[in-house]
Amino acid sequence: MNQNYQKELDRLLDTLQREGRTPRLLLHSCCAPCSSYVLEYLSQYFSITVLYYNPNIFPQTEFETRIREQERLIAAMPLTHPVSFVAGAYDSEKFYAIAKGLEQEPEGGERCFRCYELRLREAARCAKTGGFDFFTTTLTISPLKNAAKLNEIGRRLGEELGVAWLPSDFKKRNGYRRSTELSKEYGLYRQDYCGCVYSKQERDRRVARRQEEGQ
């Protein structure tokens, strides 16, 4: 039976509202478009710090473009509670180390799961050292990401490092659709590949096939 992470989140948010608390949340973000709906939604309940830590992104210019867009969006959105931003290091060598031997894996496989863990471990570490009440990620908003795996990894890392994981499946309740609406509203740059060199290569192959079929 599939676990309903949105209902878990609903119950937690109801509890926080009854207690009258505004906890601190460390939100790992993969990009501005994915964070748009999540910030609109969660800033009603949390004091948020966005962590952009994505050493998988290729090339570095793409990494830097996404940082600029994330900062621009945070400055432009009318959010319930103030949101701060932290840019992580471009640790690309760490990504290539965890991807070694899995370069030919299709998107959504073991290489992606290792990438999830790399990014979420840094988010959990930052949440712990920064004294945050919770940590989570925007990644579950994507229809192409495995929300169950992300929640499994996040919960395990939270238990390991001693910081609470915020369960989520942000694509629920039209979250992904809302993110596309907000992206258009704020004129956000939307990349057409996940971010790593392997997803870019896969994208390039798809484009080449379509071009050949169109000839």
Backbone hydrogen bonds, N-H to C=O, Kabsch-Sander energy under -0.5 kcal/mol:
donor,donor_aa,acceptor,acceptor_aa,energy
5,Y,3,Q,-1.0
8,E,4,N,-1.5
9,L,5,Y,-2.3
10,D,6,Q,-2.6
11,R,7,K,-2.3
12,L,8,E,-1.9
13,L,9,L,-2.8
14,D,10,D,-2.4
15,T,11,R,-1.9
16,L,12,L,-2.3
17,Q,13,L,-2.3
18,R,14,D,-2.1
19,E,15,T,-1.9
20,G,16,L,-1.0
21,R,16,L,-1.7
25,L,47,S,-2.7
26,L,134,F,-2.4
27,L,25,L,-0.7
27,L,49,T,-2.7
28,H,26,L,-0.7
28,H,136,T,-3.0
29,S,51,L,-2.6
35,S,31,C,-1.6
36,S,32,A,-1.4
36,S,33,P,-0.5
37,Y,33,P,-0.6
38,V,34,C,-0.7
39,L,35,S,-3.0
40,E,36,S,-2.1
41,Y,37,Y,-2.6
42,L,38,V,-3.1
43,S,39,L,-1.9
44,Q,41,Y,-1.0
45,Y,42,L,-1.9
46,F,42,L,-2.1
47,S,23,P,-2.7
48,I,46,F,-0.7
48,I,82,P,-0.7
49,T,25,L,-2.5
50,V,84,S,-3.1
51,L,27,L,-2.8
52,Y,50,V,-0.6
52,Y,86,V,-2.7
53,Y,51,L,-1.0
57,I,54,N,-1.7
58,F,195,G,-3.2
62,E,59,P,-0.7
63,F,59,P,-1.6
64,E,60,Q,-2.4
65,T,61,T,-2.2
66,R,62,E,-2.3
67,I,63,F,-1.6
68,R,64,E,-2.1
69,E,65,T,-2.2
70,Q,66,R,-2.2
71,E,67,I,-2.5
72,R,68,R,-2.4
73,L,69,E,-2.4
74,I,70,Q,-2.2
75,A,71,E,-2.0
76,A,72,R,-1.5
77,M,73,L,-2.4
79,L,77,M,-1.2
84,S,48,I,-2.2
86,V,50,V,-2.9
88,G,52,Y,-3.2
88,G,86,V,-0.6
91,D,89,A,-1.6
92,S,90,Y,-1.5
94,K,91,D,-1.3
95,F,91,D,-1.1
96,Y,92,S,-2.2
97,A,93,E,-1.6
98,I,94,K,-1.8
99,A,95,F,-1.8
100,K,96,Y,-0.7
100,K,97,A,-0.5
102,L,99,A,-2.6
105,E,102,L,-1.6
109,G,106,P,-1.4
113,F,109,G,-1.8
114,R,110,E,-2.3
115,C,111,R,-1.9
116,Y,112,C,-2.7
117,E,113,F,-2.1
118,L,114,R,-2.3
119,R,115,C,-2.1
120,L,116,Y,-2.9
121,R,117,E,-2.5
122,E,118,L,-1.3
123,A,119,R,-1.9
124,A,120,L,-2.8
125,R,121,R,-2.5
126,C,122,E,-2.6
127,A,123,A,-2.4
128,K,124,A,-2.4
129,T,125,R,-2.6
130,G,126,C,-2.1
131,G,128,K,-1.1
132,F,127,A,-2.6
133,D,24,R,-1.5
134,F,24,R,-1.7
135,F,164,A,-1.7
136,T,26,L,-1.9
138,T,28,H,-2.3
140,T,137,T,-0.6
141,I,138,T,-2.3
142,S,139,L,-1.5
145,K,142,S,-1.5
147,A,145,K,-1.1
150,L,146,N,-2.4
151,N,147,A,-2.5
152,E,148,A,-2.1
153,I,149,K,-2.7
154,G,150,L,-2.8
155,R,151,N,-2.4
156,R,152,E,-2.0
157,L,153,I,-2.7
158,G,154,G,-2.3
159,E,155,R,-2.2
160,E,156,R,-2.2
161,L,157,L,-2.7
162,G,158,G,-1.7
163,V,158,G,-2.0
164,A,133,D,-0.7
166,L,135,F,-2.6
171,K,140,T,-1.0
172,K,169,D,-2.4
175,G,171,K,-0.6
175,G,172,K,-1.2
176,Y,171,K,-0.7
178,R,174,N,-2.6
179,S,175,G,-1.9
180,T,176,Y,-1.7
181,E,177,R,-1.8
182,L,178,R,-2.6
183,S,179,S,-2.0
184,K,180,T,-1.7
185,E,181,E,-2.4
186,Y,182,L,-2.4
187,G,184,K,-0.7
188,L,183,S,-2.6
191,Q,189,Y,-0.6
200,K,196,C,-2.1
201,Q,197,V,-2.1
202,E,198,Y,-2.0
203,R,199,S,-2.4
204,D,200,K,-2.6
205,R,201,Q,-2.1
206,R,202,E,-2.0
207,V,203,R,-2.4
208,A,204,D,-2.3
209,R,205,R,-2.3
210,R,206,R,-2.3
211,Q,207,V,-2.2
212,E,208,A,-2.3
213,E,209,R,-2.5
214,G,210,R,-1.6
215,Q,211,Q,-0.6
215,Q,212,E,-0.9
